[in-house]
Amino acid sequence: MQISKQKSTDKHHKYETKALPEETTVTKNYQNSEQIKIEQLWQALVSQLSKHQNIDQLKIWRQITERLENFPLHSRILTAIIEPGSLKFKYASHLFCRLMGIDFINEVEPQQNIKLNELFSDWDNLEKLYRLQILHWVLKQFYQIDTTHLQFQNYSVISTVNSPKNSEVCHIEFWFCSEELKVTRVDQTIDELIDFNLQSMSKSEQAAWLVQPGNVEMLAQKLKLENYQIEGWLLLEGLDVTVKEQKRKLTQLLVEPESLMQQEKFKPIDKLLRSLFRADDMMLLRNEGEKQFKLFIGSEFLTRANYPKLYSTQSLQDSPILKTAQENQIQNIPELESNCPTECEQNLFQQGVRSLLLIPLVIKPASPTEESGMPEILGIVGLISNRPSNFNLSDYKNAQDLIPALTTAVRQTIQQRFTNIRNIHPAVEWRFMQEAERRRWGLPPETIVFEDVYPLYGICDIRGSSTERNSAIQSDILAQFRLGLAIVEAVCQKQDSALCEQLRQDMLEYIKSLEERVSVDTEITTLEYLRCRLEVYFDYFVECGDTIKAAVEAYRAACDNIHHGVYQARERYDQMLYKINYHLQNTWEKWQKQMQLIIPHHCDFEATDGIDHMMYVGKSINSKFNQFHLSSLRYDQLRAICDCARTALRLKAESEELILGVVHLILVQNYTIDIYHNESTERLFDVKGTHDIRYEIVKKRIDKGVDKETKERITQPGMLTVVYSTDEEWEEYEQYFRYLVREGWVEDKFESGLVEPLQGVSGLRFVRAKVLLPEEIESNHK
């Protein structure tokens, strides 16, 4: 049944209610009845025409009429006629029924009772729209307010439709049309809008008040719908805006900070992209600078690790992926198998990729006047499908719309490469933020370099820690083997078993070998032997007698920990190491805060078997730097190391269990070096140049240095050792040593000598002095 607006000479236009008999609620019947009417009308017209009139022309009119009547079947507009109040359907188009996931309304009686509010899980959203339509007529009929300027029929909402018949979620934009409704109040005494004093306002005041944001919605919410009797029909129209809504949500998500780096943000982006483009995954070939690109696929964004797929620009010269960026054109590769000229495409094909939609993110297109002819490229986003010819023309338009948001998201990943670097020091953070911002705007990458900085290296090393750990490993494993031997010997006493006797001999040989020495792999190999050659029999052994069962239970009790083995001596060692490191670190951090007040500088710090630090200071880090700052830092570094030495001495005096000694060393270098951030390594800084690398070599080997004459280690527990190269360096540090003596940090007695040449390094000298505890200073004064 066709529902249309009929113009008349009446005061109001109205729906032709005679055109809505109950049986015409069926879409199928509606179409059939219309076809019958057209047929009857055509036959009647033919019978009335004279023979000489143009019957062929009438046939053409008939065809046009039939096509017009069939247009609703192909329209993208969802339409439904709703009875106000009950919200029952009186008519629904094919498209409405299909997208809403309901059967076409047919002759079956119960289908006539479908209600609009039963179809939506988010009915509250659509109810607001419904209330506004009722409010329109309440204001018009009860308050005689002209609502034309409020444009009630232009109000719309977007509703999410989860239909069991559709695999994908649909987003439909709905709006109501009501040509005329008659609204009466059931209880005339109830006026829920009386508190707003609308009737006391002038027309201009009413208009001004109603256009204020939120006022109309507030009135609609106040309506008590059960108190209204509504006559007439509501036309509900809708438009599928799923693609538009997906792009809107994608844009919103992509421009958020860390959109591609945080799991909770990346997942909805990934899901929406897959849905919009019917893709299986996404990829990013990101410009890493230095003429190379890095490939990320899907969730590899979230690892924050360096994905191993790095490609040089040279290796991608013939790549269709790079070509899409050079030409700044979205490209569809429907058959990847026949388009794999480089290793990049070949690797993607081996991972199951069969078609690609490539979206270039170009900051500045290539200029024909420039020699390189290369654009400034952020990267290339690719939608991946495991099916050939997956992408079509509509995907081009959708991809084009997303380019600004994708560009923002990739800019942020480039920025976050620096802002998320571990252990970045506040003193140099400004330079990383500066470079991150440059790359965020697509400017060519620059290496982060700090030139002409002075290095200040120091170490507090726990002497003999490796030997002590090996001793702890030896003690624990011997204890576990002896517990195992007790089990085997108990079994041998209980029963005559050749296998058990051989197992006992093996255990004795292992114990003898362990008593002599342990090697690097002893901890792993011996415990694996016990698991595979002894513990596998425990379930049987416990059934062989009480004595054997008790031995097995003793073994299991000793190994009942997260290490699944005897771990007593190693536990004592770990606690001892932790205690020393903890107190050394606290002492150093206290001094480091004080030193930062002298001048901001970069400080790397590590705690393993002791602590070591690497400070860099210079004008390239802080423009206010001068010689006084350098001298102050060098002297405070000496004082800080002396305080660390006092901390270690106190710990050893307070606990008999702390048998390890701590040695303390400072390496002096009076010339500057250049440091830079190498993006291919995990270190924050590396040194530049052969001359600067010499300092790194000395750092790694100097703690093992020995006196050239006595062959003793140049570092000794409880003493401060300073290593230098030139007379000029000692001249400066001799002054600092006098100050240390004056302050009571060290004894007024220095030992010096030459350092035995290290591999690749010679000419080093050292001075050392005993660090004093406060009580020793008082004793010396007495």
C-alpha positions in Angstrom: 0.0 0.0 0.0 1.5 3.4 -0.9 1.4 6.0 1.8 1.6 9.5 0.4 0.8 13.1 1.5 -2.4 14.3 -0.2 -2.7 18.0 -0.8 -6.2 19.4 -0.1 -8.0 22.6 0.5 -8.3 21.6 4.2 -6.7 23.7 6.8 -4.0 21.0 7.2 -2.3 18.5 4.9 -2.9 15.0 6.2 -2.1 11.4 5.5 -4.8 9.6 3.5 -5.8 7.3 6.2 -8.2 5.4 3.9 -5.0 4.0 2.3 -4.1 2.1 5.4 -6.4 -1.0 5.7 -5.1 -3.5 8.1 -4.4 -6.1 5.5 -2.0 -3.8 3.6 0.6 -3.9 6.4 2.2 -6.7 4.4 4.9 -5.5 2.0 4.3 -8.4 -0.3 0.6 -7.8 -0.5 1.3 -4.1 -0.9 3.3 -4.7 -4.1 0.8 -7.2 -5.5 -2.2 -5.0 -4.9 -0.4 -2.1 -6.6 0.4 -4.2 -9.6 -3.3 -5.3 -9.8 -4.4 -1.6 -9.6 -2.0 -0.6 -12.4 -3.2 -3.5 -14.6 -6.8 -2.6 -14.0 -6.2 1.1 -14.7 -4.3 0.3 -17.9 -7.1 -1.9 -19.2 -9.8 0.7 -18.4 -7.8 3.4 -20.2 -7.3 1.2 -23.2 -11.0 0.5 -23.5 -11.8 4.2 -23.5 -9.3 5.2 -26.2 -10.3 5.3 -29.8 -8.6 3.0 -32.3 -6.6 5.8 -33.9 -5.1 6.9 -30.6 -1.5 6.0 -29.7 -1.7 2.7 -27.8 2.1 2.4 -27.9 2.5 5.7 -26.1 0.2 4.4 -23.4 2.4 1.3 -23.0 5.4 3.5 -22.5 3.5 5.3 -19.8 2.6 2.0 -18.2 6.3 0.9 -18.1 7.3 4.2 -16.6 4.6 3.9 -13.9 5.7 0.3 -13.1 9.3 1.4 -12.7 8.3 4.3 -10.4 6.3 1.9 -8.3 9.3 -0.5 -8.0 11.8 2.3 -7.0 11.2 1.7 -3.3 12.6 -1.8 -3.6 15.9 -0.3 -4.7 16.0 2.8 -2.6 18.6 3.3 0.0 16.2 5.0 2.3 14.7 2.8 5.1 11.0 3.7 5.6 8.4 2.6 8.1 5.0 3.8 9.2 4.6 3.8 12.9 1.4 4.1 15.0 2.2 6.7 17.8 1.6 5.6 21.3 1.6 1.8 20.6 4.7 2.2 18.3 3.3 -0.7 16.1 4.4 -1.0 12.5 1.8 -0.3 9.8 4.3 -0.6 7.0 8.0 -1.3 6.6 10.1 -1.3 3.5 12.2 -4.3 2.4 15.4 -2.6 3.2 14.2 -1.6 6.7 13.2 -5.2 7.4 16.5 -6.6 6.0 18.8 -4.3 8.0 16.8 -4.6 11.1 17.0 -8.4 10.9 13.3 -9.1 10.9 11.3 -11.2 8.5 9.3 -9.5 5.8 5.9 -8.7 7.2 3.5 -11.2 5.8 0.1 -12.6 6.3 1.0 -14.2 9.6 -0.9 -12.3 12.3 1.7 -12.0 15.0 4.0 -10.0 12.7 1.5 -7.2 12.8 2.3 -6.7 16.5 6.0 -5.8 16.1 6.8 -2.7 18.0 9.6 -0.2 17.2 11.1 -0.2 20.8 11.4 -4.0 20.6 13.9 -3.8 17.7 16.6 -1.6 19.4 19.0 -2.4 22.2 19.7 1.4 22.4 16.0 2.4 22.3 16.8 5.3 24.8 18.6 7.1 21.9 15.7 6.7 19.5 13.1 7.5 22.2 14.6 11.0 22.6 13.8 11.5 18.9 10.3 10.2 19.3 9.7 12.5 22.3 10.8 15.5 20.3 8.2 14.7 17.7 5.4 14.5 20.3 6.8 17.7 21.9 6.5 19.4 18.5 2.7 18.8 18.5 2.3 19.5 22.2 3.8 22.9 21.9 1.8 23.6 18.7 -1.6 22.4 20.0 -1.5 23.3 23.7 0.7 26.4 23.7 0.1 27.7 20.2 3.9 28.0 19.8 5.2 28.3 16.2 8.0 25.7 16.1 9.0 26.1 12.5 12.4 27.7 13.5 13.2 24.7 15.7 13.3 22.3 12.7 12.0 19.3 14.6 11.9 17.2 11.5 15.6 17.7 11.0 16.5 16.1 14.3 18.2 12.7 13.8 20.1 10.1 15.8 22.5 7.4 14.8 21.5 4.0 16.2 23.6 0.8 16.3 21.8 -2.2 14.9 23.0 -5.7 16.0 21.0 -8.1 13.9 21.5 -11.8 14.2 21.0 -12.0 10.4 23.9 -9.7 9.7 27.4 -10.5 10.6 28.5 -6.9 10.8 27.1 -4.2 13.1 25.1 -1.5 11.2 24.9 2.1 12.0 21.6 3.7 10.9 20.8 7.4 11.0 17.0 7.8 11.8 14.6 10.7 11.7 10.9 11.1 12.2 8.4 12.8 10.0 4.9 13.7 11.2 2.7 15.7 8.8 -0.1 15.9 11.3 -0.7 14.4 14.7 -3.7 15.0 16.9 -2.5 15.1 20.6 -5.0 15.1 23.5 -4.3 14.8 27.2 -6.0 11.9 29.0 -5.9 13.8 32.3 -6.5 17.5 31.4 -5.4 18.6 34.9 -1.8 17.4 34.3 0.6 19.8 32.7 4.1 18.6 33.1 5.5 21.8 31.5 3.8 24.3 33.7 6.9 25.0 35.8 8.6 26.5 32.7 6.0 29.3 32.4 5.9 29.1 28.7 2.4 30.6 28.5 3.4 33.7 30.4 6.2 34.4 27.9 5.8 36.6 24.8 6.4 34.9 21.5 9.8 36.4 21.2 10.7 35.3 24.7 9.5 31.8 23.9 11.5 31.7 20.7 14.6 32.9 22.5 14.2 30.4 25.3 13.6 27.4 23.1 16.7 27.9 21.0 19.0 27.8 24.1 21.0 24.6 24.1 19.4 21.7 25.9 16.0 23.4 26.6 14.0 21.6 24.0 15.5 18.2 25.0 14.7 19.0 28.7 11.0 19.7 27.8 10.8 16.5 25.8 12.1 14.5 28.7 9.5 16.0 31.0 6.6 14.7 28.9 4.5 11.9 30.5 3.8 10.0 27.3 1.2 7.8 29.1 -1.0 10.9 29.6 -1.3 11.5 25.8 -3.6 10.0 23.3 -2.1 10.4 19.8 -3.9 10.0 16.5 -2.3 9.9 13.1 0.9 8.3 11.7 4.6 8.7 12.1 6.9 8.2 9.2 10.3 6.8 10.3 13.1 7.2 7.8 16.6 5.9 8.0 19.8 5.8 6.1 22.6 3.2 6.5 25.6 5.3 7.6 27.8 2.4 8.7 30.8 3.3 6.5 30.5 7.0 7.4 30.3 6.1 11.1 33.2 3.7 10.9 35.4 6.4 9.3 34.3 8.9 12.0 35.2 6.6 14.8 38.5 5.6 13.1 39.4 9.3 12.7 38.6 10.0 16.4 40.6 7.0 17.6 43.6 7.5 15.3 44.2 11.1 16.4 44.4 10.2 20.1 47.9 10.1 21.6 49.6 6.7 21.3 46.7 5.4 19.2 49.0 2.8 17.5 51.1 2.1 20.6 48.7 1.2 23.4 46.9 -2.1 23.2 43.5 -0.8 24.5 43.6 1.9 21.8 45.0 -0.2 18.9 42.5 -3.0 19.2 39.4 -1.0 18.2 41.3 0.7 15.4 42.5 -2.7 14.1 38.9 -4.1 14.3 37.3 -1.1 12.5 39.9 -1.1 9.7 39.4 -4.8 9.1 35.6 -4.3 9.0 35.7 -1.2 6.8 38.1 -2.7 4.2 37.2 -6.4 4.7 40.9 -6.9 5.5 42.7 -9.6 7.4 45.4 -7.3 8.9 47.2 -4.0 8.5 50.8 -3.1 8.0 53.0 0.0 8.2 56.2 0.6 6.4 57.6 3.5 8.4 60.4 5.9 7.4 63.2 5.4 9.9 65.5 8.0 8.4 69.1 7.2 7.2 67.5 5.8 4.0 65.8 2.9 5.6 62.2 1.7 6.3 60.9 -0.6 9.1 58.0 -2.9 8.5 55.3 -3.5 11.2 52.5 -5.9 10.8 49.4 -5.7 13.0 50.0 -6.0 16.7 53.8 -5.6 16.2 53.1 -1.9 16.9 52.4 -2.9 20.5 55.7 -4.7 21.2 57.7 -1.4 21.3 60.6 -3.6 20.1 62.7 -3.2 17.0 61.0 -5.5 14.5 63.7 -7.2 12.5 62.3 -6.3 9.1 64.4 -3.3 8.1 64.6 -2.4 4.4 67.0 0.1 2.8 65.6 2.6 0.4 67.9 1.1 -2.2 66.4 -2.4 -1.7 62.9 -0.9 -2.2 63.7 1.0 -5.5 61.6 -1.4 -7.6 59.0 -2.0 -4.9 55.3 -1.2 -5.8 54.9 -0.3 -2.1 57.5 2.4 -2.2 56.2 3.5 -5.6 52.9 4.3 -4.1 54.6 6.9 -1.8 56.8 8.3 -4.6 53.7 8.9 -6.8 51.6 9.9 -3.8 48.7 7.8 -5.0 46.6 5.1 -3.3 47.4 1.8 -5.0 45.6 -1.5 -5.2 47.7 -4.6 -5.7 45.0 -7.2 -6.5 47.5 -10.1 -7.2 50.6 -9.9 -5.0 51.9 -13.2 -6.3 52.6 -11.6 -9.7 54.0 -8.4 -8.2 56.9 -9.4 -5.9 60.0 -7.6 -7.3 61.7 -7.1 -3.9 62.3 -9.0 -0.7 59.6 -6.9 1.0 56.8 -8.2 -1.2 58.2 -11.7 -1.2 58.2 -11.8 2.6 54.6 -10.6 2.7 53.6 -13.2 0.2 55.3 -16.0 2.2 53.2 -14.8 5.2 50.0 -15.4 3.2 49.3 -11.9 1.9 47.5 -12.1 -1.5 46.3 -8.5 -2.1 47.1 -5.1 -0.7 45.6 -1.6 -0.6 48.4 0.9 -0.1 47.9 4.3 1.4 50.8 6.7 1.2 51.5 9.2 4.0 53.4 11.9 2.3 54.2 15.2 4.0 55.7 16.9 1.0 55.2 15.6 -2.6 58.3 15.2 -4.8 59.3 18.4 -6.5 60.3 18.2 -10.2 62.9 20.9 -9.6 64.8 18.9 -6.9 67.5 16.6 -8.0 66.4 13.7 -5.8 62.9 13.8 -7.0 61.9 12.0 -3.8 58.9 13.1 -1.6 59.1 13.5 2.2 57.5 10.2 3.3 56.3 9.4 6.8 55.4 5.9 5.7 52.9 3.6 3.8 49.9 2.1 5.5 48.7 -1.1 3.9 45.5 -3.0 4.3 46.2 -6.7 3.9 44.0 -9.5 2.6 44.6 -13.2 2.3 42.3 -13.2 -0.7 43.2 -12.0 -4.2 41.3 -9.0 -5.6 39.9 -8.1 -2.2 39.7 -4.3 -2.6 37.5 -2.3 -4.8 36.8 1.3 -6.0 34.9 2.3 -2.9 37.9 1.4 -0.8 39.9 4.1 -2.5 37.5 6.8 -1.4 37.4 5.4 2.2 41.2 5.3 2.3 41.5 8.8 1.0 39.3 10.1 3.7 41.4 8.5 6.4 44.8 9.8 5.2 44.9 12.9 7.6 44.1 10.7 10.6 46.5 8.0 9.7 49.2 10.6 9.1 48.6 12.0 12.6 48.8 8.5 14.1 52.0 7.6 12.4 53.5 11.0 13.3 52.8 10.1 16.9 54.5 6.7 16.6 57.6 8.4 15.3 57.5 10.9 18.2 57.0 8.2 20.7 60.1 6.4 19.6 62.0 9.1 21.5 59.6 10.0 24.2 59.2 6.3 25.3 62.9 5.6 25.4 63.9 3.9 28.6 66.0 5.8 31.1 66.1 9.0 29.1 67.5 11.6 31.5 65.7 14.9 32.1 68.9 16.8 31.2 68.8 15.6 27.6 65.1 15.0 27.2 64.6 18.4 25.5 66.7 17.3 22.5 64.7 14.0 22.1 61.4 16.0 22.3 62.8 18.4 19.8 63.6 15.7 17.3 60.4 13.9 18.0 58.5 17.0 17.1 60.5 17.5 13.9 59.7 14.0 12.7 56.1 14.3 13.7 55.8 17.1 11.1 57.6 15.0 8.5 60.9 16.8 8.5 64.0 14.7 7.6 65.4 12.8 10.5 68.5 14.1 12.3 70.8 12.1 14.5 70.8 13.3 18.1 74.3 14.3 18.9 75.9 16.1 21.9 79.3 17.4 21.0 82.2 18.3 23.2 81.0 16.8 26.4 83.2 15.8 29.3 82.9 12.2 30.5 82.9 11.4 34.2 83.0 7.6 34.9 82.9 5.9 38.2 82.4 2.4 39.6 81.7 0.7 42.9 82.5 -3.0 42.1 81.8 -5.9 44.4 85.1 -7.8 44.5 84.9 -11.6 44.2 81.2 -11.7 43.5 81.6 -14.3 40.7 83.7 -16.5 42.9 81.2 -16.2 45.7 78.3 -17.0 43.5 80.1 -20.1 42.1 80.7 -21.2 45.7 77.0 -20.8 46.4 76.0 -22.8 43.4 78.4 -25.5 44.3 77.1 -25.7 47.9 73.4 -25.9 46.8 73.9 -28.5 44.1 76.1 -30.7 46.3 73.4 -30.5 49.0 70.7 -31.6 46.4 72.9 -34.4 45.1 73.5 -35.7 48.6 69.8 -35.7 49.3 69.3 -37.6 46.0 72.1 -40.1 47.0 70.4 -40.8 50.3 67.3 -41.8 48.4 69.2 -44.1 46.0 71.1 -45.7 48.8 67.9 -46.4 50.7 66.5 -48.1 47.6 69.6 -50.2 47.2 69.4 -51.4 50.8 65.7 -52.3 50.3 66.1 -54.2 47.0 68.8 -55.8 44.8 68.7 -53.6 41.7 71.5 -53.4 39.2 70.0 -50.2 37.7 69.8 -48.5 41.1 73.4 -49.5 41.9 74.6 -47.9 38.7 72.6 -44.8 39.5 74.3 -44.7 42.9 77.7 -44.8 41.2 76.7 -41.9 38.9 75.6 -39.9 41.9 79.0 -40.5 43.7 80.9 -39.5 40.6 78.9 -36.3 40.2 79.4 -35.4 43.8 83.2 -35.9 43.5 83.3 -33.7 40.4 81.2 -31.0 42.0 83.5 -31.0 45.1 86.4 -30.2 42.9 85.0 -27.4 40.7 81.9 -26.0 39.0 81.7 -24.7 35.5 79.5 -22.2 33.7 76.9 -24.7 32.7 77.0 -26.8 35.9 73.9 -25.2 37.3 71.8 -26.3 34.3 73.3 -29.6 33.4 73.4 -31.1 36.9 69.8 -30.2 37.7 68.7 -31.5 34.4 70.4 -34.8 35.2 68.5 -35.0 38.6 65.2 -34.3 36.9 65.6 -36.8 34.1 67.5 -39.6 35.9 66.3 -39.5 39.5 63.1 -37.5 40.1 61.2 -39.5 37.4 61.3 -42.5 39.7 60.0 -40.7 42.9 56.4 -41.9 42.5 57.6 -45.5 42.5 60.2 -45.0 45.2 57.7 -43.7 47.8 55.9 -47.0 47.6 59.0 -49.0 48.4 59.1 -48.4 52.1 58.9 -45.8 54.9 62.6 -45.1 54.9 62.7 -44.4 51.2 59.5 -42.3 51.4 61.0 -40.2 54.1 64.2 -39.6 52.0 62.0 -38.6 49.0 60.0 -36.2 51.1 63.1 -34.6 52.5 64.4 -34.1 48.9 61.1 -32.6 47.8 60.8 -30.3 50.8 64.3 -28.9 50.2 63.4 -28.2 46.5 59.9 -26.8 47.3 60.5 -23.3 45.9 60.2 -21.3 42.7 63.7 -22.6 41.6 62.6 -26.3 42.0 66.0 -27.1 43.6 68.0 -26.5 46.8 68.6 -22.7 46.9 69.8 -21.9 50.4 73.4 -20.7 49.7 72.4 -18.9 46.6 69.5 -17.2 48.5 72.0 -15.9 51.1 74.3 -14.7 48.3 71.4 -13.0 46.4 70.3 -11.3 49.6 73.9 -10.1 50.4 74.3 -8.8 46.8 70.9 -7.0 47.0 71.7 -5.4 50.3 75.0 -4.0 49.1 73.5 -2.8 45.8 70.5 -1.3 47.6 72.5 0.8 50.0 75.1 1.8 47.4 72.4 3.0 45.0 70.6 5.0 47.7 73.9 6.7 48.6 74.7 7.5 45.0 71.2 8.8 44.2 71.4 11.2 47.1 74.6 12.7 45.7 73.3 12.7 42.1 70.4 14.9 43.1 72.9 17.3 44.7 75.1 17.3 41.6 72.2 18.0 39.3 71.8 21.3 41.2 75.4 22.3 40.2 74.5 22.0 36.5 72.0 19.7 34.7 73.9 16.8 33.1 73.2 13.4 31.7 73.8 10.4 34.0 73.6 6.7 33.1 73.4 4.4 36.1 73.5 0.6 36.3 73.4 -1.8 39.2 74.6 -5.4 38.8 77.5 -6.7 40.9 77.9 -3.2 42.4 77.0 0.1 40.7 78.6 2.2 38.0 77.7 5.6 36.6 78.5 7.5 33.4 78.0 11.3 33.5 78.2 13.7 30.5 78.3 17.4 30.9 78.9 20.3 28.5 77.5 23.3 26.7 75.6 21.1 24.1 73.6 19.7 27.0 73.2 22.9 29.0 74.2 26.2 27.5 75.1 27.7 31.0 78.0 25.2 31.5 81.4 26.5 32.3 84.7 25.4 33.9 83.6 25.9 37.4 80.6 23.5 36.9 83.0 20.9 35.6 85.4 21.3 38.5 82.5 21.2 41.0 81.1 18.0 39.5 84.5 16.3 39.5 85.0 17.1 43.2 81.5 16.0 44.2 81.9 12.8 42.2 85.0 12.0 44.4 83.0 12.8 47.5 80.1 10.7 46.4 82.3 7.7 45.7 83.9 8.1 49.1 80.5 8.1 50.7 79.6 4.9 48.8 82.9 3.4 50.2 81.8 4.4 53.7 78.4 2.7 53.1 80.1 -0.5 52.1 82.5 -0.4 55.1 79.6 0.1 57.5 77.6 -2.8 56.0 80.5 -5.1 56.4 81.2 -4.0 60.0 77.5 -4.5 60.9 77.0 -8.0 59.4 79.4 -10.9 59.6 77.5 -12.5 56.7 78.7 -9.7 54.3 82.0 -11.2 53.4 82.3 -9.4 50.0 84.5 -6.3 49.7 83.7 -3.3 47.5 86.3 -1.5 45.4 85.8 2.1 44.1 87.3 3.7 41.0 87.1 7.0 39.1 88.4 7.3 35.5 89.6 10.8 34.6 89.7 12.3 31.0 90.4 15.9 30.5 89.4 16.1 26.8 85.9 16.1 25.4 84.1 13.5 23.4 81.0 13.5 21.1 78.1 11.2 22.0 75.1 10.3 19.8 71.9 8.4 20.1 72.2 5.2 17.9 68.6 4.2 17.1 69.6 0.6 16.2 70.9 -0.2 19.7 69.3 -0.3 23.1 71.9 2.1 24.6 70.8 5.7 25.0 74.2 7.0 23.8 77.3 5.7 21.9 80.5 7.6 21.4 81.7 9.0 18.0 85.1 8.6 16.5 88.1 6.4 17.1 89.6 8.8 19.7 86.4 8.7 21.7 86.1 5.0 21.5 89.4 4.6 23.4 87.7 6.0 26.5 85.0 3.3 26.1 87.6 0.6 25.9 89.3 1.8 29.1 86.0 1.9 30.9 85.3 -1.8 30.2 88.8 -3.0 31.2 90.1 -0.7 33.9 88.4 -2.4 36.9 90.7 -5.4 36.1 93.8 -3.3 35.8 96.9 -4.2 37.8 99.9 -2.3 39.1 102.7 -2.7 36.6 105.3 -3.2 39.3 103.6 -5.2 42.0 101.0 -7.0 39.8 98.4 -6.2 42.4 94.9 -5.0 41.4 94.9 -1.2 41.3 91.6 -1.2 43.1 91.4 -2.4 46.7 88.4 -2.7 49.1 87.8 0.3 51.2 90.0 2.5 49.0 89.4 5.2 46.5 91.3 4.7 43.2 91.6 7.4 40.5 93.0 6.5 37.1 94.4 9.3 34.8 96.7 9.7 31.8 98.5 13.1 31.9 100.3 15.3 34.4 97.8 18.0 33.8 95.0 15.7 34.9 96.8 14.7 38.1 97.6 18.4 38.9 93.9 19.1 39.0 93.0 15.9 41.0 95.9 16.4 43.4 94.1 19.5 44.5 90.9 17.6 45.0 92.7 14.9 47.1 94.0 17.7 49.4 90.4 18.8 49.8 89.2 15.3 50.5 91.9 14.9 53.2 90.9 18.3 54.7 87.2 17.2 54.8 88.2 13.8 56.4 87.1 11.6 53.5 90.4 9.9 52.9 93.7 9.3 54.7 96.6 11.7 54.1 98.7 8.9 52.6 98.5 8.1 48.8 99.6 5.1 46.9 100.4 5.5 43.2 101.8 3.7 40.2 101.6 2.7 36.6 98.8 0.6 35.2 99.9 -2.6 33.4 99.1 -1.9 29.7 95.7 -3.1 28.8 94.8 -4.5 25.4 95.0 -1.5 23.0 95.6 1.0 25.9 98.8 2.0 27.6 100.2 5.0 29.6 97.6 5.0 32.4 98.5 5.9 35.9 96.7 5.6 39.2 96.5 7.1 42.7 94.6 5.5 45.6 93.9 6.4 49.2 92.1 4.8 52.1 88.6 6.0 52.7 88.0 6.9 56.4 84.9 6.3 58.5 83.8 9.3 60.7 84.9 7.5 63.8 88.4 6.9 62.3 88.7 10.7 61.8 88.0 11.4 65.5 90.5 8.7 66.5 93.2 10.2 64.3 92.6 13.7 65.7 93.0 12.3 69.3 
